[in-house]
Amino acid sequence: MTGYKAWDGQRQVEELGALRERYDGFVARGLKLNMARGKPAPEQLDLSNPLLTLLPDDVRPLDETGDDTRNYGNLLGIPEARRLMGSILGVPASLVLVGNNSSLTLMYDTIARSMTLGVRGFTPWAQLEKVKFLCPAPGYDRHFAASAAFGITNIPIPMYEDGPDMEMVAHYVNTDAAVKGIWCVPKYSNPQGITYSDTVVRRFAALSPAAGDFRIFWDNAYAVHDLAVDAGDVLLDLKTVCDEGGNPDIWYQFASTSKITFAGGGISALATSEDNLADIVRQIGFQAIGPDKVNQLRHVAFLRDLDGVREHMRRHAAIIAPKFAVVLETLERELGGLGIAQWTHPRGGYFISFEGEPGTARRTVELTKAAGVELTGAGATYPYGEDYRDTNIRIAPTYPSVEELQTASELLALCARIAALEQLVGE
């Protein structure tokens, strides 16, 4: 044993008393800091302010084919926006549908259509006795909430350093026809910052689903969100390996510019096989006449192409990389060697995943909140909010300032120490 666990009981009690005095000092400061969600900071949003004035009054807003973007039509989006989003996702523009600001809406609507209309002629899910989704966890709480909202049974799948437990994934997908989907954030996963290995991606492509309407919901939210210039992770292209493996229709891929330009005013994309896309367009033709194509035109004018996106993301990285650094430095200084916590060191994305001692995450979040710092609720990164080990806390460093993060990280570490010692001394 090392750290706190190697101390004798008297020393543990004395340390707990000293930490509580330090904690009272934080409480007295009346802090009001929020690290609950992965929001872009105002400085990041400011990078895209030129979007607001990109289309002068004397320029007719026409797409490259001459169509007026102010009018109805073009359900798939304008050609240049499909090309731009396809370059981010690594797929041909012909397989891309461009929507409005939220990729989560595209994912939710994809489930809703599957429930009510079915997938490619299969029985609508709402008419089935049971529908199940696999949920790599810790993972994105809004994914799990979306499937749960339709009464779908969410099944947690352990996450490893290279991605989900693929033995478990293959067992469920290949043997249970009620399993209709799996949520994935394959690059810089939320919250751990893991990028799926080539082996994991290839195992996804090699699945033999018991359900013909099983689909991988590949939420590539952080495809271009590297923290270090030219030092980001590389994700194997799912479409290519699915085509090679004889599974061309097994995937849906999603992304948006929510953390590239304006979180509330970006564009989103759904990419999938040609046959899947044709089915989707047929269904949503009853729902919409077309997306906000003027905003699509603005985004193409501003970002231009994939090189323009990468250059823009370097500016984002210059703002947020120091924030990740201060959190990681503080956690190491405050918790290193104590044997009560570990945390991820992501190369991109928006989160740091913190693992405390079993049975301490809820207590840590409770203490932190009482001292004025709001964190994502303990357990939120698991289906139904049930982290049975009570260990995981998602840290979202992007929105607060560096100074605020220094304070918040010190408090988080302090609360984790208190929670661990309370457990050790039996309080």
QUIBELSUL-V832721 format. One record per residue. RES is the residue in three letters. BURIAL is 1 if it has 16 or more other C-alpha atoms within 10 Angstrom, else 0. Layout:
BEGIN
{{RES & BURIAL} {RES & BURIAL}}
END
This chain:
BEGIN
{{MET & 0} {THR & 0} {GLY & 0} {TYR & 1} {LYS & 0} {ALA & 0} {TRP & 0} {ASP & 0} {GLY & 0} {GLN & 0} {ARG & 0} {GLN & 1} {VAL & 1} {GLU & 0} {GLU & 1} {LEU & 1} {GLY & 0} {ALA & 0} {LEU & 1} {ARG & 0} {GLU & 0} {ARG & 0} {TYR & 1} {ASP & 0} {GLY & 0} {PHE & 1} {VAL & 1} {ALA & 0} {ARG & 0} {GLY & 0} {LEU & 1} {LYS & 0} {LEU & 1} {ASN & 1} {MET & 1} {ALA & 1} {ARG & 1} {GLY & 1} {LYS & 1} {PRO & 1} {ALA & 1} {PRO & 0} {GLU & 0} {GLN & 1} {LEU & 1} {ASP & 0} {LEU & 1} {SER & 1} {ASN & 0} {PRO & 0} {LEU & 1} {LEU & 0} {THR & 0} {LEU & 0} {LEU & 1} {PRO & 0} {ASP & 0} {ASP & 0} {VAL & 0} {ARG & 0} {PRO & 1} {LEU & 1} {ASP & 1} {GLU & 0} {THR & 0} {GLY & 0} {ASP & 0} {ASP & 1} {THR & 1} {ARG & 0} {ASN & 0} {TYR & 0} {GLY & 1} {ASN & 1} {LEU & 1} {LEU & 1} {GLY & 1} {ILE & 1} {PRO & 1} {GLU & 1} {ALA & 1} {ARG & 1} {ARG & 1} {LEU & 1} {MET & 1} {GLY & 1} {SER & 1} {ILE & 1} {LEU & 1} {GLY & 1} {VAL & 1} {PRO & 0} {ALA & 1} {SER & 1} {LEU & 1} {VAL & 1} {LEU & 1} {VAL & 1} {GLY & 1} {ASN & 1} {ASN & 1} {SER & 1} {SER & 1} {LEU & 1} {THR & 0} {LEU & 1} {MET & 1} {TYR & 1} {ASP & 0} {THR & 1} {ILE & 1} {ALA & 1} {ARG & 1} {SER & 1} {MET & 1} {THR & 0} {LEU & 1} {GLY & 1} {VAL & 1} {ARG & 1} {GLY & 0} {PHE & 0} {THR & 0} {PRO & 1} {TRP & 1} {ALA & 1} {GLN & 0} {LEU & 0} {GLU & 0} {LYS & 0} {VAL & 1} {LYS & 1} {PHE & 1} {LEU & 1} {CYS & 1} {PRO & 1} {ALA & 1} {PRO & 1} {GLY & 1} {TYR & 1} {ASP & 1} {ARG & 0} {HIS & 1} {PHE & 1} {ALA & 1} {ALA & 1} {SER & 1} {ALA & 1} {ALA & 0} {PHE & 0} {GLY & 0} {ILE & 1} {THR & 1} {ASN & 1} {ILE & 1} {PRO & 1} {ILE & 1} {PRO & 1} {MET & 1} {TYR & 0} {GLU & 0} {ASP & 0} {GLY & 1} {PRO & 1} {ASP & 0} {MET & 1} {GLU & 0} {MET & 0} {VAL & 1} {ALA & 1} {HIS & 0} {TYR & 1} {VAL & 1} {ASN & 1} {THR & 0} {ASP & 0} {ALA & 1} {ALA & 1} {VAL & 1} {LYS & 1} {GLY & 1} {ILE & 1} {TRP & 1} {CYS & 1} {VAL & 1} {PRO & 1} {LYS & 1} {TYR & 1} {SER & 1} {ASN & 1} {PRO & 1} {GLN & 1} {GLY & 1} {ILE & 1} {THR & 1} {TYR & 1} {SER & 1} {ASP & 1} {THR & 0} {VAL & 1} {VAL & 1} {ARG & 1} {ARG & 1} {PHE & 1} {ALA & 1} {ALA & 1} {LEU & 1} {SER & 1} {PRO & 1} {ALA & 1} {ALA & 1} {GLY & 0} {ASP & 1} {PHE & 1} {ARG & 1} {ILE & 1} {PHE & 1} {TRP & 1} {ASP & 1} {ASN & 1} {ALA & 1} {TYR & 1} {ALA & 1} {VAL & 1} {HIS & 1} {ASP & 1} {LEU & 1} {ALA & 0} {VAL & 0} {ASP & 0} {ALA & 0} {GLY & 1} {ASP & 1} {VAL & 0} {LEU & 1} {LEU & 1} {ASP & 0} {LEU & 1} {LYS & 1} {THR & 0} {VAL & 1} {CYS & 1} {ASP & 0} {GLU & 0} {GLY & 0} {GLY & 0} {ASN & 1} {PRO & 1} {ASP & 1} {ILE & 1} {TRP & 1} {TYR & 1} {GLN & 1} {PHE & 1} {ALA & 1} {SER & 1} {THR & 1} {SER & 1} {LYS & 1} {ILE & 1} {THR & 1} {PHE & 1} {ALA & 1} {GLY & 0} {GLY & 0} {GLY & 1} {ILE & 1} {SER & 1} {ALA & 1} {LEU & 1} {ALA & 1} {THR & 1} {SER & 1} {GLU & 0} {ASP & 0} {ASN & 1} {LEU & 1} {ALA & 0} {ASP & 0} {ILE & 1} {VAL & 0} {ARG & 0} {GLN & 0} {ILE & 0} {GLY & 0} {PHE & 0} {GLN & 0} {ALA & 0} {ILE & 0} {GLY & 1} {PRO & 1} {ASP & 1} {LYS & 1} {VAL & 1} {ASN & 1} {GLN & 1} {LEU & 1} {ARG & 1} {HIS & 1} {VAL & 1} {ALA & 0} {PHE & 1} {LEU & 1} {ARG & 0} {ASP & 1} {LEU & 1} {ASP & 0} {GLY & 0} {VAL & 1} {ARG & 1} {GLU & 0} {HIS & 1} {MET & 1} {ARG & 1} {ARG & 0} {HIS & 1} {ALA & 1} {ALA & 0} {ILE & 1} {ILE & 1} {ALA & 1} {PRO & 1} {LYS & 1} {PHE & 1} {ALA & 1} {VAL & 1} {VAL & 1} {LEU & 1} {GLU & 0} {THR & 1} {LEU & 1} {GLU & 1} {ARG & 0} {GLU & 1} {LEU & 1} {GLY & 0} {GLY & 0} {LEU & 0} {GLY & 1} {ILE & 1} {ALA & 1} {GLN & 1} {TRP & 1} {THR & 1} {HIS & 1} {PRO & 1} {ARG & 1} {GLY & 1} {GLY & 1} {TYR & 1} {PHE & 1} {ILE & 1} {SER & 1} {PHE & 1} {GLU & 1} {GLY & 1} {GLU & 1} {PRO & 1} {GLY & 1} {THR & 1} {ALA & 1} {ARG & 1} {ARG & 1} {THR & 1} {VAL & 1} {GLU & 1} {LEU & 1} {THR & 1} {LYS & 1} {ALA & 0} {ALA & 1} {GLY & 1} {VAL & 1} {GLU & 1} {LEU & 1} {THR & 1} {GLY & 1} {ALA & 1} {GLY & 1} {ALA & 1} {THR & 1} {TYR & 1} {PRO & 1} {TYR & 1} {GLY & 0} {GLU & 0} {ASP & 1} {TYR & 0} {ARG & 0} {ASP & 1} {THR & 1} {ASN & 1} {ILE & 1} {ARG & 1} {ILE & 1} {ALA & 1} {PRO & 1} {THR & 1} {TYR & 1} {PRO & 1} {SER & 1} {VAL & 1} {GLU & 0} {GLU & 1} {LEU & 1} {GLN & 1} {THR & 1} {ALA & 1} {SER & 1} {GLU & 1} {LEU & 1} {LEU & 1} {ALA & 1} {LEU & 1} {CYS & 1} {ALA & 1} {ARG & 1} {ILE & 1} {ALA & 1} {ALA & 1} {LEU & 1} {GLU & 1} {GLN & 0} {LEU & 0} {VAL & 0} {GLY & 0} {GLU & 0}}
END
